[in-house]
């Protein structure tokens, strides 16, 4: 295995890239992995399941070819409310202009609007805000009858057919998991997806329902809660606690709440995940200008850096890789920004605090990993290796945010792929995890072969529960030995 595939110039913060027309070929996917992508996101709101299945197969084949675990994340579209077909498309919306939302799927009146959400008129009330076109157009409900509601434009702009509608003030009856989502959950289970993210989460029961559906379909995929609703912020603690990870989905979040509050909401979400011990992805428009340009704006570069300093485990690229002109360059740029920023994480000023007493992690795991981390630091260990059955030990190590590079090994391919989202943990496959002597010899040979380790370098090994017989956990300090003939 090439050392270049594992360490030099590879950031510890993970990169999630959205697959789309610009990067769906096997050749492009492989180039993206080599550029630094750890997790590929499949946006199930676009494309068909046949093409998504082909992408998953290609990801698995590329992962095997490069001998590098790569995770796949299925992003459920959720109950997105959208406009119907407009009489005039695009439709200018001048300030003060009146529109009507009417029942049904069509209308011959130019200022009548239809939607894909039948109960809309019943659930809107006078005074509710109606946000269109990603929040660029704002209306307010001024009148309501049994058959329509009248909305006045208070924020001018342009709308187009099938654009999204956000209703930040309305209490909606729509289910978080739609019938289409349920079909996609079955597909995710059949294709062994590693992560499934749920859109428009409102409460912890939404996450529990998704977990139950996955288990019913014999899937062990981890569930990512997308925080993009005001209700989710109100129920944040419980949602984070029952999830396997969280995404700060700033697109719809920036429409559901005041855009001025998005930065503080992001910091609160990331801080909660760091405290409880859940991986967190910051998403949306991180390097958006690179969709068409070869360099990001200074503000975008700073945005990525601040997400890392806040405690993000991963940053996500959306349109930048899915439909952008420079998918490889944008991943390389994100990796460069991450490498530069991560140097600051180990100073006392920017250190991210992980409170073991509040984290929802086994206390023995907390104590062992904290002690092993301090041991590695005091001894100047070149490497930590965590052997884990499910990946839980590796996640605890990731949340410590220490300086010692970490390898994750497991006999579970699913656990190795899940580690692709854990900060600072590099999963490698093929290690003999159930025999301590053989495992140490494997790492010695691997490290010397790749040039990462030298004879007499120290390594701290931690074996998680269920790996070694007659021991719940083991910590071993080892000196690299010459490869045996």
C-alpha positions as CSV (number, residue, x, y, z in Angstrom):
1,X,0.0,0.0,0.0
2,X,1.4,3.4,-1.0
3,X,2.1,5.8,1.9
4,X,0.8,8.6,-0.2
5,X,-2.6,7.0,0.0
6,X,-2.7,7.2,3.8
7,X,-0.7,10.0,5.3
8,X,1.4,12.8,3.7
9,X,-0.8,15.8,2.9
10,X,-4.0,14.1,4.0
11,X,-6.2,16.1,6.3
12,X,-7.6,14.6,9.5
13,X,-10.9,16.3,9.0
14,X,-13.0,14.2,6.6
15,X,-14.3,15.2,3.2
16,X,-17.8,14.2,2.1
17,X,-18.4,14.7,-1.6
18,X,-21.8,14.6,-3.4
19,X,-21.9,12.4,-6.5
20,X,-23.6,13.9,-9.6
21,X,-23.2,14.2,-13.4
22,X,-19.8,15.9,-13.0
23,X,-18.1,13.0,-11.1
24,X,-20.2,9.8,-11.4
25,X,-17.8,8.0,-13.8
26,X,-15.5,5.4,-12.2
27,X,-12.5,7.4,-13.3
28,X,-13.7,10.5,-11.6
29,X,-14.7,8.7,-8.5
30,X,-11.2,7.2,-8.2
31,X,-9.6,10.6,-8.7
32,X,-11.7,12.0,-6.0
33,X,-10.7,9.3,-3.5
34,X,-7.1,9.9,-4.3
35,X,-7.6,13.7,-3.8
36,X,-9.0,13.1,-0.3
37,X,-12.7,12.1,-0.4
38,X,-13.6,9.8,2.5
39,X,-17.4,9.6,2.1
40,X,-19.5,9.8,-1.0
41,X,-23.0,11.3,-0.7
42,X,-25.8,10.0,-3.0
43,X,-28.6,12.6,-3.1
44,X,-31.7,10.6,-3.5
45,X,-33.8,13.7,-4.4
46,X,-32.1,13.5,-7.8
47,X,-31.4,10.7,-10.2
48,X,-32.9,7.2,-10.2
49,X,-32.1,4.2,-8.1
50,X,-30.6,2.2,-11.0
51,X,-27.9,4.9,-11.5
52,X,-27.3,5.2,-7.8
53,X,-26.8,1.5,-7.5
54,X,-24.2,1.6,-10.2
55,X,-22.4,4.4,-8.4
56,X,-22.3,2.3,-5.2
57,X,-20.9,-0.7,-7.1
58,X,-18.2,1.6,-8.6
59,X,-17.3,3.0,-5.1
60,X,-16.9,-0.5,-3.7
61,X,-14.7,-1.6,-6.6
62,X,-12.5,1.5,-6.4
63,X,-12.2,1.0,-2.6
64,X,-11.0,-2.6,-3.2
65,X,-8.6,-1.5,-6.0
66,X,-7.0,1.2,-3.9
67,X,-7.1,-0.9,-0.7
68,X,-8.7,2.0,1.0
69,X,-12.1,1.9,2.8
70,X,-14.6,4.5,1.4
71,X,-18.1,5.1,2.8
72,X,-21.3,5.7,1.0
73,X,-24.1,7.9,2.4
74,X,-27.7,7.8,1.1
75,X,-29.4,11.2,1.7
76,X,-33.2,10.8,1.9
77,X,-35.0,13.6,0.2
78,X,-37.7,13.9,3.0
79,X,-41.0,15.9,2.8
80,X,-39.7,18.7,0.5
81,X,-42.6,21.0,-0.4
82,X,-42.3,22.3,-3.9
83,X,-44.1,24.7,-6.3
84,X,-46.1,23.3,-9.1
85,X,-45.8,24.4,-12.7
86,X,-46.0,28.2,-13.1
87,X,-48.0,29.9,-15.8
88,X,-45.0,32.2,-16.4
89,X,-41.6,30.6,-15.8
90,X,-39.6,32.2,-14.4
91,X,-42.0,34.5,-12.5
92,X,-40.8,37.9,-11.2
93,X,-42.1,38.7,-7.7
94,X,-42.1,42.5,-7.1
95,X,-42.5,43.8,-3.6
96,X,-46.1,44.3,-2.7
97,X,-47.4,41.9,-5.4
98,X,-50.2,39.5,-4.4
99,X,-50.2,35.8,-5.2
100,X,-52.7,33.0,-4.3
101,X,-51.9,29.5,-3.3
102,X,-54.8,27.4,-4.6
103,X,-55.9,23.8,-4.3
104,X,-55.2,21.3,-7.0
105,X,-52.3,20.9,-9.4
106,X,-53.2,23.4,-12.1
107,X,-54.6,26.9,-12.5
108,X,-55.1,29.2,-15.5
109,X,-54.5,32.4,-13.5
110,X,-51.0,33.8,-13.8
111,X,-50.7,34.7,-10.2
112,X,-52.1,31.5,-8.8
113,X,-49.5,29.1,-7.3
114,X,-49.9,25.3,-6.8
115,X,-47.8,22.9,-4.7
116,X,-47.2,19.2,-4.3
117,X,-48.5,19.4,-0.7
118,X,-52.3,19.1,-0.6
119,X,-52.9,20.2,3.0
120,X,-51.0,23.5,2.5
121,X,-54.0,25.8,2.5
122,X,-55.5,24.1,5.6
123,X,-52.2,24.5,7.6
124,X,-51.3,28.1,6.7
125,X,-52.6,30.9,8.8
126,X,-52.7,34.7,8.4
127,X,-49.3,36.1,9.3
128,X,-47.3,33.0,8.4
129,X,-44.1,33.5,6.3
130,X,-43.7,31.7,3.1
131,X,-40.2,31.4,1.8
132,X,-39.4,30.5,-1.8
133,X,-36.4,30.0,-4.0
134,X,-34.0,29.1,-1.2
135,X,-35.3,32.1,0.8
136,X,-34.5,34.7,-1.9
137,X,-38.3,35.4,-2.2
138,X,-40.4,36.1,1.0
139,X,-44.1,36.3,1.2
140,X,-46.5,36.7,4.1
141,X,-50.1,35.3,4.3
142,X,-52.6,38.2,4.4
143,X,-55.9,36.4,3.7
144,X,-57.3,32.8,4.0
145,X,-60.4,31.1,2.7
146,X,-61.4,27.5,2.3
147,X,-60.0,27.3,-1.2
148,X,-57.0,29.6,-1.2
149,X,-54.6,31.8,0.7
150,X,-53.4,35.2,-0.4
151,X,-49.7,36.0,0.0
152,X,-48.1,39.4,-0.3
153,X,-44.4,39.7,-1.5
154,X,-42.3,41.4,1.2
155,X,-38.9,40.2,-0.2
156,X,-38.7,40.6,-4.0
157,X,-37.1,38.1,-6.4
158,X,-37.7,35.5,-9.0
159,X,-39.4,32.1,-8.6
160,X,-39.4,29.0,-11.0
161,X,-41.5,25.9,-11.3
162,X,-40.8,23.1,-8.8
163,X,-38.6,25.2,-6.5
164,X,-38.7,24.5,-2.8
165,X,-41.1,26.1,-0.4
166,X,-40.2,26.7,3.3
167,X,-42.8,27.4,5.9
168,X,-40.9,28.3,9.1
169,X,-44.0,29.4,11.1
170,X,-46.5,26.7,10.1
171,X,-47.2,23.6,12.0
172,X,-47.2,20.9,9.3
173,X,-48.8,17.5,9.5
174,X,-46.6,15.9,6.9
175,X,-44.6,12.8,8.0
176,X,-40.9,13.3,8.1
177,X,-40.4,9.9,6.4
178,X,-42.4,9.9,3.2
179,X,-43.5,6.8,1.2
180,X,-40.8,7.5,-1.3
181,X,-38.2,7.7,1.5
182,X,-39.4,4.2,2.6
183,X,-38.7,2.8,-0.9
184,X,-35.3,4.4,-0.7
185,X,-34.6,2.9,2.7
186,X,-35.3,-0.5,1.3
187,X,-32.8,0.3,-1.6
188,X,-30.2,1.5,0.9
189,X,-30.5,-1.7,2.9
190,X,-30.3,-3.9,-0.2
191,X,-27.1,-2.0,-1.4
192,X,-25.4,-2.1,2.0
193,X,-25.1,1.7,2.4
194,X,-23.0,2.8,5.4
195,X,-24.9,5.9,6.4
196,X,-28.5,7.1,5.8
197,X,-29.3,10.8,6.4
198,X,-32.8,11.9,7.2
199,X,-34.0,15.3,6.0
200,X,-36.2,17.8,7.9
201,X,-35.8,16.0,11.3
202,X,-38.1,17.6,13.9
203,X,-37.8,15.3,16.9
204,X,-35.9,12.2,18.2
205,X,-38.8,9.9,17.2
206,X,-38.1,10.7,13.6
207,X,-34.6,9.1,14.0
208,X,-36.0,6.2,16.0
209,X,-38.5,5.5,13.2
210,X,-35.7,5.5,10.6
211,X,-33.6,3.1,12.7
212,X,-36.5,0.7,13.1
213,X,-37.2,0.8,9.3
214,X,-33.5,0.0,8.6
215,X,-33.4,-2.8,11.1
216,X,-36.7,-4.2,9.6
217,X,-34.8,-4.4,6.3
218,X,-31.8,-6.0,8.0
219,X,-29.6,-2.9,7.6
220,X,-27.0,-1.8,10.2
221,X,-26.5,1.6,8.5
222,X,-25.8,4.4,10.8
223,X,-28.3,7.3,10.9
224,X,-27.3,10.9,10.3
225,X,-29.8,13.6,11.5
226,X,-30.0,16.6,9.2
227,X,-30.6,19.7,11.3
228,X,-32.5,22.1,9.1
229,X,-35.7,22.9,11.0
230,X,-36.5,25.2,13.9
231,X,-38.1,22.3,15.8
232,X,-34.8,20.3,15.4
233,X,-32.9,23.1,17.2
234,X,-35.5,23.1,20.0
235,X,-35.1,19.3,20.4
236,X,-31.4,19.2,19.6
237,X,-30.0,17.4,22.6
238,X,-32.3,14.4,22.3
239,X,-31.9,14.2,18.5
240,X,-28.1,14.2,18.8
241,X,-28.3,11.5,21.6
242,X,-30.3,9.0,19.5
243,X,-28.5,9.6,16.2
244,X,-25.2,8.1,15.0
245,X,-24.2,11.5,13.6
246,X,-25.4,14.9,12.6
247,X,-25.3,17.1,9.6
248,X,-25.6,20.9,9.8
249,X,-27.7,21.4,6.7
250,X,-27.3,25.1,6.3
251,X,-29.3,25.4,3.0
252,X,-32.8,24.8,4.4
253,X,-31.7,25.8,7.9
254,X,-30.8,29.3,6.6
255,X,-34.4,29.6,5.3
256,X,-36.2,28.1,8.3
257,X,-34.5,30.4,10.7
258,X,-33.1,34.0,10.2
259,X,-30.0,33.8,8.1
260,X,-28.3,36.0,10.7
261,X,-28.7,33.1,13.2
262,X,-27.2,30.4,11.1
263,X,-23.6,30.9,12.3
264,X,-24.6,30.7,16.0
265,X,-26.8,27.7,15.3
266,X,-23.9,25.9,13.6
267,X,-21.7,26.5,16.6
268,X,-24.4,25.2,19.0
269,X,-25.0,22.1,16.9
270,X,-21.3,21.3,16.5
271,X,-20.6,22.0,20.2
272,X,-23.5,19.6,21.2
273,X,-22.1,16.9,19.0
274,X,-18.6,17.3,20.4
275,X,-19.8,17.2,24.0
276,X,-22.1,14.1,23.5
277,X,-19.6,12.3,21.2
278,X,-21.2,12.2,17.8
279,X,-19.6,12.9,14.5
280,X,-20.8,16.1,12.8
281,X,-20.8,17.2,9.2
282,X,-21.0,20.9,8.2
283,X,-22.6,21.2,4.8
284,X,-23.9,23.6,2.1
285,X,-22.0,26.2,0.0
286,X,-18.7,25.6,1.7
287,X,-16.7,26.3,-1.5
288,X,-19.7,27.2,-3.6
289,X,-17.9,29.6,-6.0
290,X,-15.7,26.7,-7.1
291,X,-18.7,25.3,-8.8
292,X,-17.6,27.4,-11.7
293,X,-14.3,29.0,-10.6
294,X,-10.9,27.5,-9.9
295,X,-10.4,29.3,-6.6
296,X,-12.7,29.9,-3.6
297,X,-13.5,33.3,-2.1
298,X,-11.6,34.2,1.0
299,X,-14.9,34.1,2.9
300,X,-15.4,30.4,1.8
301,X,-11.9,29.4,2.8
302,X,-12.5,31.0,6.2
303,X,-15.8,29.3,6.5
304,X,-14.2,25.8,6.1
305,X,-11.5,26.8,8.6
306,X,-14.0,28.0,11.2
307,X,-16.0,24.8,10.9
308,X,-12.9,22.8,11.7
309,X,-12.0,25.1,14.6
310,X,-15.6,24.7,15.9
311,X,-15.1,20.9,16.0
312,X,-16.5,19.6,12.7
313,X,-15.5,16.0,12.0
314,X,-16.2,16.5,8.3
315,X,-17.1,19.1,5.7
316,X,-19.3,18.4,2.8
317,X,-19.3,19.5,-0.9
318,X,-22.6,19.5,-2.7
319,X,-23.0,21.2,-6.1
320,X,-19.2,21.8,-6.1
321,X,-18.6,18.1,-7.0
322,X,-22.0,17.0,-8.2
323,X,-22.4,19.5,-11.1
324,X,-19.3,21.7,-10.8
325,X,-16.6,22.4,-13.4
326,X,-13.7,21.4,-11.2
327,X,-14.6,18.5,-8.8
328,X,-11.0,17.3,-8.3
329,X,-9.6,20.8,-7.8
330,X,-12.3,21.6,-5.2
331,X,-11.5,18.5,-3.1
332,X,-7.8,19.3,-3.3
333,X,-8.5,22.9,-2.2
334,X,-10.7,21.8,0.7
335,X,-7.9,19.4,1.8
336,X,-5.4,22.2,1.7
337,X,-7.5,24.5,3.8
338,X,-8.0,21.7,6.3
339,X,-4.3,20.9,6.6
340,X,-3.5,24.5,7.2
341,X,-6.2,24.9,9.8
342,X,-5.6,21.7,11.7
343,X,-2.2,23.0,12.9
344,X,-4.1,25.4,15.1
345,X,-6.2,22.7,16.8
346,X,-3.4,21.5,19.1
347,X,-2.8,24.9,20.7
348,X,-4.6,25.6,24.0
349,X,-6.5,28.5,22.4
350,X,-8.3,26.4,19.9
351,X,-8.4,23.0,21.5
352,X,-11.8,21.3,21.3
353,X,-12.9,20.0,24.7
354,X,-14.5,16.6,24.9
355,X,-16.1,16.0,28.2
356,X,-16.1,12.2,28.9
357,X,-18.6,12.6,31.8
358,X,-21.3,14.0,29.4
359,X,-20.5,11.9,26.4
360,X,-22.9,9.0,25.6
361,X,-20.0,6.5,25.5
362,X,-19.1,3.5,27.7
363,X,-17.1,4.9,30.7
364,X,-14.5,2.1,30.3
365,X,-14.0,3.0,26.7
366,X,-13.6,6.7,27.7
367,X,-11.1,6.0,30.4
368,X,-9.0,3.6,28.3
369,X,-8.8,5.8,25.3
370,X,-8.0,8.9,27.3
371,X,-5.3,7.1,29.2
372,X,-3.9,5.6,25.9
373,X,-3.9,9.0,24.3
374,X,-2.0,10.6,27.2
375,X,0.5,7.7,27.1
376,X,1.1,8.2,23.4
377,X,1.7,11.9,24.0
378,X,4.1,11.4,26.9
379,X,6.1,8.8,25.0
380,X,6.1,10.7,21.7
381,X,4.5,7.7,20.0
382,X,4.5,7.9,16.2
383,X,1.2,6.2,15.9
384,X,-1.9,4.9,17.7
385,X,-3.7,1.8,16.5
386,X,-7.2,1.0,17.6
387,X,-8.6,-2.5,17.0
388,X,-12.3,-2.3,17.2
389,X,-15.3,-4.6,16.5
390,X,-17.9,-1.9,15.8
391,X,-15.8,1.3,15.5
392,X,-16.9,2.7,18.8
393,X,-13.4,2.8,20.2
394,X,-12.2,4.7,17.2
395,X,-15.0,7.3,17.5
396,X,-14.0,7.9,21.1
397,X,-10.4,8.4,20.0
398,X,-11.5,10.8,17.2
399,X,-13.4,13.0,19.7
400,X,-10.3,13.4,21.9
401,X,-8.7,15.5,19.0
402,X,-5.1,14.7,20.1
403,X,-2.0,15.0,17.9
404,X,-1.1,11.3,17.5
405,X,-2.1,9.9,14.1
406,X,-4.4,7.0,14.4
407,X,-5.0,3.8,12.4
408,X,-8.3,2.0,12.8
409,X,-8.4,-1.8,12.2
410,X,-11.4,-4.2,12.3
411,X,-12.5,-7.5,10.9
412,X,-15.8,-5.8,9.9
413,X,-15.8,-4.1,6.5
414,X,-18.8,-2.1,7.6
415,X,-17.0,-0.8,10.7
416,X,-14.0,0.2,8.6
417,X,-16.2,2.2,6.3
418,X,-18.0,3.9,9.2
419,X,-14.6,5.1,10.4
420,X,-14.2,7.1,7.2
421,X,-16.4,9.8,9.0
422,X,-14.3,9.8,12.2
423,X,-11.9,12.7,12.6
424,X,-8.2,11.7,12.4
425,X,-8.9,8.0,12.1
426,X,-7.4,6.3,9.0
427,X,-9.1,2.8,8.5
428,X,-7.0,0.1,6.9
429,X,-8.2,-3.4,6.0
430,X,-6.6,-6.8,6.2
431,X,-5.1,-6.6,9.7
432,X,-5.3,-9.7,11.9
433,X,-7.2,-8.0,14.7
434,X,-7.7,-11.1,16.9
435,X,-4.0,-11.9,17.5
436,X,-2.0,-9.3,19.2
437,X,1.4,-10.5,18.1
438,X,0.3,-10.9,14.5
439,X,-1.4,-7.4,14.6
440,X,1.8,-5.7,15.9
441,X,3.9,-7.5,13.2
442,X,1.4,-6.5,10.5
443,X,1.6,-2.8,11.5
444,X,5.4,-3.0,11.8
445,X,5.7,-4.4,8.3
446,X,3.1,-2.0,6.9
447,X,4.8,1.0,8.5
448,X,8.3,0.2,7.4
449,X,7.1,-0.8,3.9
450,X,5.3,2.5,3.4
451,X,8.1,4.5,5.0
452,X,5.9,5.9,7.7
453,X,7.6,4.0,10.5
454,X,11.2,3.2,11.4
455,X,12.7,0.6,13.7
456,X,12.3,1.6,17.4
457,X,9.4,4.0,16.8
458,X,6.8,3.6,19.5
459,X,3.2,2.6,18.8
460,X,0.4,2.5,21.3
461,X,-2.1,-0.3,20.5
462,X,-5.6,-0.2,22.0
463,X,-7.9,-3.2,21.5
464,X,-11.6,-2.6,22.0
465,X,-14.1,-4.8,23.7
466,X,-14.8,-8.1,22.0
467,X,-11.5,-8.2,20.1
468,X,-9.3,-10.2,22.4
469,X,-10.4,-13.1,24.6
470,X,-10.2,-12.8,28.4
471,X,-9.8,-9.0,28.2
472,X,-12.4,-6.2,27.9
473,X,-9.7,-3.7,26.7
474,X,-6.0,-3.9,26.3
475,X,-3.4,-1.1,25.9
476,X,0.1,-2.1,24.6
477,X,3.1,0.1,24.1
478,X,5.2,-1.4,21.3
479,X,8.5,-0.6,19.6
480,X,8.7,-1.2,15.9
481,X,10.8,-4.2,15.1
482,X,12.7,-5.2,11.9
483,X,10.5,-7.2,9.5
484,X,11.0,-10.9,9.9
485,X,12.6,-12.8,6.9
